[in-house]
Amino acid sequence: MLPLLAALGTVPNTVEWGPNVAIVMIICNLLAFAIGKQVIQIQDAGPAPGMFLGLGLPALLAVTSLGHAIGVGAILGLANIGVL
């Protein structure tokens, strides 16, 4: 328990949610969507026949998950260097 409490003291301050953070997250999700459209081979696979901008549900979830992972890294990185 003591190492866990010691690690909590080293957590850096993160930037609060605001318009700049939202713009970075949107850009990262658009980037991931563009990557997904190029890389995913079976874009319309899935249980539901409906598609969102050419992607089936599994591909859409994968693309947005990748976009959020890229966005978190970008937001933390930009906040660390003082841009956000």
MIDOSE-1310 file (N, C-alpha, C; in nm, 2 decimals, decimal comma, always signed):
residues 84
mlpl	+0,08/-0,12/+0,00/+0,00/+0,00/+0,00/+0,09/+0,13/+0,00; +0,20/+0,12/+0,07/+0,28/+0,24/+0,08/+0,34/+0,28/-0,06; +0,39/+0,18/-0,14/+0,44/+0,22/-0,27/+0,33/+0,29/-0,36; +0,21/+0,24/-0,35/+0,10/+0,30/-0,42/+0,08/+0,45/-0,38
laal	+0,08/+0,47/-0,25/+0,06/+0,61/-0,20/+0,18/+0,70/-0,24; +0,30/+0,64/-0,25/+0,42/+0,72/-0,29/+0,41/+0,75/-0,44; +0,35/+0,66/-0,52/+0,34/+0,69/-0,66/+0,23/+0,80/-0,69; +0,13/+0,81/-0,60/+0,03/+0,91/-0,62/+0,09/+1,05/-0,61
gtvp	+0,19/+1,07/-0,54/+0,26/+1,20/-0,52/+0,33/+1,25/-0,64; +0,36/+1,16/-0,74/+0,44/+1,19/-0,86/+0,35/+1,21/-0,98; +0,22/+1,21/-0,96/+0,13/+1,23/-1,08/+0,13/+1,37/-1,12; +0,16/+1,40/-1,25/+0,17/+1,54/-1,29/+0,03/+1,60/-1,30
ntve	+0,02/+1,73/-1,29/-0,10/+1,80/-1,31/-0,14/+1,79/-1,46; -0,27/+1,77/-1,48/-0,32/+1,76/-1,62/-0,40/+1,88/-1,65; -0,41/+1,91/-1,78/-0,49/+2,03/-1,83/-0,64/+2,00/-1,81; -0,71/+2,10/-1,78/-0,86/+2,09/-1,77/-0,92/+2,08/-1,91
wgpn	-1,04/+2,02/-1,91/-1,11/+2,01/-2,04/-1,15/+2,15/-2,09; -1,13/+2,18/-2,21/-1,17/+2,31/-2,27/-1,17/+2,30/-2,42; -1,20/+2,41/-2,48/-1,21/+2,41/-2,63/-1,08/+2,36/-2,70; -0,96/+2,40/-2,64/-0,84/+2,36/-2,71/-0,82/+2,21/-2,70
vaiv	-0,85/+2,15/-2,58/-0,84/+2,01/-2,56/-0,93/+1,94/-2,65; -1,06/+1,99/-2,67/-1,16/+1,93/-2,75/-1,11/+1,93/-2,90; -1,05/+2,04/-2,94/-1,00/+2,05/-3,08/-0,89/+1,95/-3,11; -0,80/+1,93/-3,01/-0,69/+1,83/-3,03/-0,75/+1,69/-3,04
miic	-0,85/+1,66/-2,95/-0,91/+1,53/-2,96/-0,99/+1,50/-3,09; -1,06/+1,60/-3,14/-1,13/+1,59/-3,26/-1,03/+1,57/-3,38; -0,92/+1,64/-3,38/-0,82/+1,63/-3,49/-0,76/+1,49/-3,48; -0,73/+1,44/-3,36/-0,68/+1,30/-3,35/-0,78/+1,20/-3,39
nlla	-0,90/+1,21/-3,36/-1,00/+1,12/-3,41/-1,02/+1,12/-3,56; -1,01/+1,24/-3,62/-1,02/+1,25/-3,77/-0,90/+1,18/-3,83; -0,78/+1,20/-3,77/-0,66/+1,14/-3,82/-0,68/+0,98/-3,81; -0,73/+0,93/-3,70/-0,75/+0,79/-3,68/-0,85/+0,74/-3,78
faig	-0,95/+0,82/-3,81/-1,05/+0,78/-3,91/-0,99/+0,76/-4,05; -0,91/+0,86/-4,08/-0,84/+0,85/-4,21/-0,75/+0,73/-4,22; -0,68/+0,71/-4,11/-0,59/+0,59/-4,11/-0,67/+0,46/-4,12; -0,78/+0,45/-4,05/-0,87/+0,34/-4,05/-0,93/+0,31/-4,19
kqvi	-0,97/+0,41/-4,26/-1,03/+0,40/-4,39/-0,93/+0,34/-4,49; -0,80/+0,37/-4,47/-0,69/+0,32/-4,56/-0,65/+0,18/-4,52; -0,65/+0,14/-4,39/-0,59/+0,02/-4,34/-0,69/-0,09/-4,33; -0,81/-0,07/-4,28/-0,90/-0,18/-4,25/-0,95/-0,24/-4,38
qiqd	-0,93/-0,37/-4,39/-0,96/-0,44/-4,52/-1,11/-0,47/-4,54; -1,17/-0,51/-4,43/-1,32/-0,54/-4,44/-1,39/-0,44/-4,35; -1,42/-0,33/-4,42/-1,48/-0,21/-4,34/-1,62/-0,23/-4,30; -1,70/-0,32/-4,37/-1,84/-0,33/-4,34/-1,87/-0,46/-4,27
agpa	-1,77/-0,52/-4,21/-1,80/-0,65/-4,14/-1,87/-0,61/-4,00; -1,95/-0,70/-3,96/-2,01/-0,68/-3,83/-2,16/-0,73/-3,82; -2,21/-0,73/-3,71/-2,35/-0,78/-3,69/-2,46/-0,69/-3,74; -2,44/-0,56/-3,75/-2,54/-0,47/-3,80/-2,51/-0,43/-3,95
pgmf	-2,62/-0,43/-4,03/-2,60/-0,39/-4,17/-2,57/-0,24/-4,19; -2,62/-0,16/-4,09/-2,60/-0,02/-4,10/-2,45/+0,02/-4,09; -2,41/+0,12/-4,17/-2,27/+0,17/-4,17/-2,27/+0,31/-4,14; -2,16/+0,36/-4,07/-2,14/+0,50/-4,04/-2,02/+0,55/-4,12
lglg	-2,04/+0,63/-4,22/-1,94/+0,68/-4,31/-1,85/+0,57/-4,37; -1,91/+0,46/-4,41/-1,84/+0,35/-4,47/-1,78/+0,25/-4,38; -1,80/+0,26/-4,25/-1,74/+0,17/-4,15/-1,85/+0,10/-4,08; -1,84/-0,04/-4,06/-1,93/-0,11/-3,98/-1,90/-0,08/-3,83
lpal	-1,98/-0,14/-3,75/-1,97/-0,11/-3,60/-1,83/-0,15/-3,55; -1,78/-0,27/-3,58/-1,65/-0,31/-3,52/-1,54/-0,22/-3,57; -1,54/-0,18/-3,70/-1,44/-0,09/-3,75/-1,45/+0,05/-3,69; -1,58/+0,09/-3,67/-1,60/+0,23/-3,61/-1,55/+0,23/-3,47
lavt	-1,58/+0,13/-3,39/-1,53/+0,12/-3,25/-1,37/+0,12/-3,25; -1,32/+0,04/-3,34/-1,17/+0,03/-3,34/-1,11/+0,17/-3,38; -1,17/+0,24/-3,48/-1,11/+0,36/-3,52/-1,12/+0,47/-3,41; -1,24/+0,48/-3,35/-1,26/+0,58/-3,24/-1,17/+0,54/-3,12
slgh	-1,15/+0,42/-3,09/-1,06/+0,38/-2,98/-0,92/+0,42/-3,01; -0,87/+0,40/-3,13/-0,74/+0,44/-3,17/-0,73/+0,60/-3,17; -0,84/+0,66/-3,21/-0,84/+0,81/-3,21/-0,83/+0,87/-3,07; -0,89/+0,80/-2,97/-0,89/+0,85/-2,83/-0,75/+0,82/-2,77
aigv	-0,69/+0,70/-2,81/-0,56/+0,67/-2,76/-0,46/+0,77/-2,81; -0,46/+0,80/-2,94/-0,37/+0,90/-3,00/-0,40/+1,04/-2,93; -0,53/+1,07/-2,91/-0,57/+1,20/-2,85/-0,52/+1,22/-2,71; -0,53/+1,11/-2,63/-0,48/+1,12/-2,49/-0,33/+1,15/-2,49
gail	-0,25/+1,08/-2,58/-0,11/+1,10/-2,58/-0,08/+1,24/-2,63; -0,15/+1,29/-2,73/-0,12/+1,42/-2,78/-0,16/+1,53/-2,68; -0,27/+1,51/-2,61/-0,31/+1,61/-2,51/-0,21/+1,61/-2,39; -0,17/+1,50/-2,34/-0,07/+1,49/-2,23/+0,06/+1,55/-2,28
glan	+0,10/+1,51/-2,40/+0,23/+1,56/-2,45/+0,23/+1,71/-2,47; +0,12/+1,77/-2,53/+0,11/+1,91/-2,55/+0,10/+1,99/-2,42; +0,03/+1,93/-2,32/+0,02/+1,99/-2,19/+0,16/+1,99/-2,12; +0,23/+1,88/-2,14/+0,37/+1,87/-2,07/+0,46/+1,97/-2,13
igvl	+0,46/+2,00/-2,26/+0,55/+2,10/-2,31/+0,49/+2,24/-2,30; +0,37/+2,26/-2,25/+0,32/+2,39/-2,22/+0,24/+2,45/-2,33; +0,20/+2,38/-2,43/+0,12/+2,43/-2,55/-0,02/+2,44/-2,51; -0,08/+2,35/-2,44/-0,22/+2,35/-2,39/-0,23/+2,41/-2,25
